[in-house]
Amino acid sequence: MSNITKVTYFTSFEMGDTFILDDRHGYELDGNEDLQPHVMKDVEPGTYRVYRVDIDGALPVECVVRETDALKTANEDELVSYFELLFDEAELPPNVLDSHFIGEELVAVPFNESPNTMLKFSAIADDLSGVGRLPEEYLTTASPEDGESIYVHKSGDRVDAIFHDRGDIIPKMRYKIKHDIPVGIGRPSRLADDCMWYVSVFGAGNADGIDDEPWITDREVIYLFGASPETRTYYTDARQSSLWGEPETNEIFSWVGLEDGHSRLYIAPYESGMDGMRQMLDITREYIRDYAMSKSLDVSDLDAEDAQQL
């Protein structure tokens, strides 16, 4: 049974072979007043439709999807099935720099001056100031935040759907599965009262420094799917270098930090894609499960609702 509870259509627009993800400029950052926008390339031109997909018990996914006859005529049930299949087939963007929003502490662009961007449509669909009622407002810096994930769907070698996935619903397959071991929450969680808490995060790009926490005393790194320190390469562009100065790596990662001070970082090649990310998350869940079992906690009867977030 699908965890998609509602699909809401907002608007349509014409798109060329590129799509602006974010056109906000730097805030009190010298030299960033003319910061280049974040542009995704290799998009299939055509008419695109903007949707918000609501997920039971989770954050929504804002979607920009190339129009098809089936999409135009779909009823509510058909839309749920359509987006579930679309999410099943989702991929990481071809360029690692497009896998998440880049830019913290950014000034918003006046709404009525903004072109058609993922930032603009996410602000509308997320209803931060009232759906469709932002003509005199500025797009807030809270939508989206730096690091929030972007996933895509492709037709051949061209992108034909872009997803702003605040809760990483797509790689976790949360739109149809409620896993017994929550991962990627980003804040301390327990599986039960008598289990140590853990923190789990994952993503694409540079994982350097992710376990630089004072409470971590025992660090472990495991390479998957052919990754190694020697396979690491770096990517950057004008926007990335202006804001951070640090390039992204061609990697995906999943990190777990445990209350007892142990951490484990899984690293895989970015080219392993969505399938690799989903496999990595399964490996992470199994590690957390084994850890819980080592603490004599029976997790076999737990479901996602039993996980406690501290």
VOROLO-110887 format. One line per field, with one value per residue (C-alpha): x, y negated, z. Coordinates in nm, 3 decimals, m for minus. Layout:
<recs>
px <- (X,...)
py <- (Y,...)
pz <- (Z,...)
</recs>
This chain:
<recs>
px <- (0.000,0.133,0.235,0.149,m0.157,m0.216,m0.082,m0.149,m0.105,m0.003,0.098,0.262,0.540,0.770,1.127,1.429,1.729,1.840,1.660,1.755,1.749,1.843,1.900,1.953,2.267,2.510,2.424,2.697,2.956,3.208,3.219,2.904,2.659,2.667,2.673,2.594,2.265,2.261,2.166,2.091,2.181,2.074,1.702,1.447,1.269,0.891,0.595,0.649,0.395,0.456,0.325,0.351,0.344,0.240,0.376,0.211,0.406,0.689,0.790,0.642,0.833,0.808,0.817,0.869,0.766,0.755,0.396,0.251,m0.102,m0.134,m0.030,m0.276,m0.576,m0.484,m0.726,m0.610,m0.551,m0.371,m0.150,m0.047,0.050,0.224,0.446,0.520,0.656,0.841,1.006,1.092,1.283,1.443,1.817,2.091,2.151,2.424,2.636,2.710,2.690,2.320,2.242,2.157,2.101,2.415,2.403,2.352,2.274,2.138,1.931,1.600,1.502,1.184,0.908,0.765,1.112,1.209,1.212,1.079,1.310,1.301,1.340,1.029,0.813,0.927,0.833,0.487,0.425,0.557,0.303,0.549,0.342,0.023,0.001,0.025,0.001,0.355,0.337,0.463,0.681,1.038,1.132,1.256,1.603,1.435,1.310,1.515,1.806,2.160,2.209,1.846,1.846,1.764,1.685,1.580,1.406,1.562,1.442,1.748,2.030,1.797,1.631,1.251,1.161,1.328,1.242,1.315,1.319,1.359,1.324,1.512,1.187,1.295,1.620,1.463,1.160,0.951,0.677,0.584,0.790,0.812,1.141,1.184,1.525,1.506,1.813,1.905,1.714,2.002,1.922,1.958,1.713,1.652,1.490,1.362,1.411,1.689,1.890,2.169,2.082,2.237,2.263,2.240,2.293,2.359,2.398,2.605,2.929,3.198,3.170,3.494,3.450,3.112,3.228,3.431,3.218,3.381,3.184,3.316,3.625,3.636,3.603,3.561,3.543,3.413,3.434,3.163,3.106,3.466,3.526,3.862,4.064,4.228,3.897,3.804,3.784,3.664,3.408,3.335,3.183,3.169,2.880,3.032,3.378,3.237,3.026,3.241,3.574,3.554,3.478,3.240,3.357,3.214,3.085,2.774,2.796,2.606,2.725,2.618,2.738,2.660,2.621,2.919,3.150,3.183,3.107,3.095,3.113,3.019,3.149,3.055,3.114,2.863,2.829,2.664,2.360,2.024,2.052,2.385,2.243,1.947,2.176,2.401,2.103,2.005,2.360,2.339,2.009,2.157,2.453,2.220,2.010,2.320,2.428,2.087,2.094,2.437,2.271,2.012,1.735,1.487,1.398,1.210,0.870,0.948,0.812,0.907,0.660,0.841,1.159,1.200,1.351,1.512)
py <- (0.000,m0.341,m0.596,m0.876,m1.045,m1.326,m1.469,m1.839,m2.012,m2.381,m2.514,m2.445,m2.623,m2.584,m2.468,m2.464,m2.234,m2.385,m2.450,m2.695,m2.523,m2.826,m3.191,m3.339,m3.547,m3.570,m3.746,m3.969,m3.762,m3.989,m3.938,m3.725,m3.994,m3.858,m3.492,m3.267,m3.076,m2.701,m2.558,m2.195,m2.101,m1.822,m1.872,m1.746,m2.058,m2.075,m2.167,m2.088,m2.053,m2.136,m1.902,m1.851,m1.486,m1.439,m1.138,m0.986,m1.093,m1.254,m1.569,m1.624,m1.602,m1.896,m1.778,m1.940,m1.680,m1.686,m1.679,m1.365,m1.283,m1.030,m1.290,m1.552,m1.320,m1.122,m1.107,m1.105,m0.730,m0.730,m1.019,m0.824,m0.525,m0.753,m0.918,m0.595,m0.451,m0.777,m0.761,m0.392,m0.494,m0.807,m0.860,m1.082,m1.388,m1.332,m1.605,m1.561,m1.940,m1.920,m1.660,m1.921,m2.292,m2.501,m2.815,m2.887,m3.236,m3.357,m3.659,m3.572,m3.686,m3.899,m3.658,m3.869,m3.904,m3.539,m3.318,m2.965,m2.792,m2.494,m2.742,m2.931,m2.624,m2.466,m2.783,m2.777,m2.404,m2.391,m2.657,m2.856,m3.172,m3.034,m2.836,m3.067,m3.380,m3.516,m3.797,m4.065,m3.843,m3.732,m3.371,m3.286,m3.155,m2.867,m2.720,m2.532,m2.503,m2.424,m2.052,m1.958,m1.685,m1.696,m1.376,m1.332,m1.101,m1.053,m0.961,m0.831,m1.071,m1.366,m1.473,m1.482,m1.526,m1.704,m1.631,m1.852,m1.589,m1.757,m1.432,m1.202,m1.013,m0.875,m0.691,m0.563,m0.451,m0.604,m0.668,m0.299,m0.134,m0.210,m0.051,0.091,m0.082,m0.457,m0.607,m0.952,m1.129,m1.359,m1.376,m1.127,m0.835,m0.515,m0.190,m0.142,m0.279,m0.034,m0.092,m0.346,m0.636,m0.675,m0.946,m0.859,m1.082,m1.014,m1.204,m1.274,m1.468,m1.547,m1.354,m1.495,m1.605,m1.442,m1.251,m1.534,m1.527,m1.550,m1.248,m1.023,m0.834,m0.532,m0.594,m0.330,m0.379,m0.110,m0.143,0.016,0.097,0.037,m0.291,m0.365,m0.673,m0.648,m0.668,m1.006,m1.295,m1.649,m1.872,m2.240,m2.535,m2.912,m2.902,m2.626,m2.783,m3.130,m3.011,m2.745,m2.716,m2.341,m2.110,m1.816,m1.457,m1.192,m0.988,m0.891,m0.818,m0.693,m0.764,m0.627,m0.762,m0.563,m0.687,m0.481,m0.689,m0.450,m0.569,m0.396,m0.575,m0.393,m0.543,m0.438,m0.587,m0.847,m0.642,m0.362,m0.587,m0.549,m0.170,m0.201,m0.454,m0.231,0.070,m0.139,m0.239,0.128,0.206,m0.080,0.051,0.397,0.254,0.068,0.383,0.592,0.328,0.331,0.712,0.699,0.495,0.772,0.565,0.762,0.538,0.802,0.669,0.300,0.086,m0.268,m0.423,m0.255,m0.449,m0.727,m1.059,m1.243)
pz <- (0.000,m0.096,0.167,m0.078,0.066,m0.181,m0.507,m0.567,m0.903,m0.902,m1.242,m1.579,m1.764,m2.064,m2.003,m2.231,m2.200,m1.866,m1.537,m1.261,m0.923,m0.712,m0.805,m0.458,m0.409,m0.121,0.203,0.345,0.162,m0.007,m0.380,m0.396,m0.494,m0.850,m0.753,m1.048,m1.029,m0.977,m1.318,m1.406,m1.764,m2.001,m1.939,m2.191,m2.327,m2.309,m2.093,m1.725,m1.445,m1.077,m0.807,m0.435,m0.328,0.035,0.224,0.530,0.839,0.642,0.456,0.110,m0.218,m0.458,m0.818,m1.159,m1.417,m1.798,m1.915,m2.072,m2.188,m1.905,m1.651,m1.780,m1.756,m1.442,m1.151,m0.788,m0.768,m1.101,m0.988,m0.677,m0.893,m1.145,m0.884,m0.703,m1.029,m1.100,m0.757,m0.810,m1.124,m0.976,m1.008,m0.874,m1.096,m1.356,m1.192,m0.820,m0.775,m0.865,m0.599,m0.337,m0.293,m0.251,m0.044,0.321,0.457,0.125,0.039,m0.124,m0.470,m0.497,m0.592,m0.872,m1.026,m0.999,m1.310,m1.303,m1.056,m0.823,m0.538,m0.644,m0.696,m0.370,m0.182,m0.337,m0.298,0.058,0.156,0.365,0.330,0.178,m0.142,m0.441,m0.227,m0.239,m0.500,m0.263,m0.049,m0.082,m0.122,0.225,0.300,0.481,0.155,0.070,0.311,0.208,0.155,0.089,m0.174,m0.543,m0.734,m1.096,m1.340,m1.683,m2.027,m2.205,m2.122,m2.054,m1.729,m1.752,m1.383,m1.090,m0.727,m0.426,m0.153,0.188,0.382,0.141,0.092,m0.245,m0.157,0.167,m0.039,0.238,m0.017,0.004,0.280,0.652,0.752,1.100,1.135,1.065,0.896,0.776,1.051,1.142,1.513,1.800,1.787,1.979,1.874,2.230,2.580,2.666,2.348,2.312,2.086,1.744,1.479,1.110,0.808,0.441,0.117,m0.191,m0.220,0.033,0.362,0.504,0.864,0.906,1.213,1.365,1.677,2.021,2.145,1.865,1.986,1.755,1.381,1.111,0.733,0.498,0.120,m0.095,m0.463,m0.572,m0.389,m0.229,m0.131,m0.474,m0.665,m0.516,m0.761,m0.704,m0.874,m0.840,m1.024,m0.982,m0.734,m0.521,m0.507,m0.432,m0.140,0.018,m0.159,m0.106,m0.399,m0.389,m0.428,m0.659,m0.366,m0.177,0.193,0.496,0.850,1.188,1.522,1.837,2.191,2.304,2.080,1.786,1.432,1.098,0.763,0.442,0.116,m0.238,m0.585,m0.698,m1.014,m0.816,m0.830,m0.663,m0.654,m0.475,m0.230,m0.148,m0.099,0.125,0.339,0.371,0.485,0.736,0.873,0.912,1.102,1.340,1.377,1.462,1.711,1.876,1.892,2.053,2.327,2.368,2.216,2.006,1.711,1.512,1.611,1.583,1.307,1.212,1.455,1.746,1.680,1.931,1.825,2.112)
</recs>
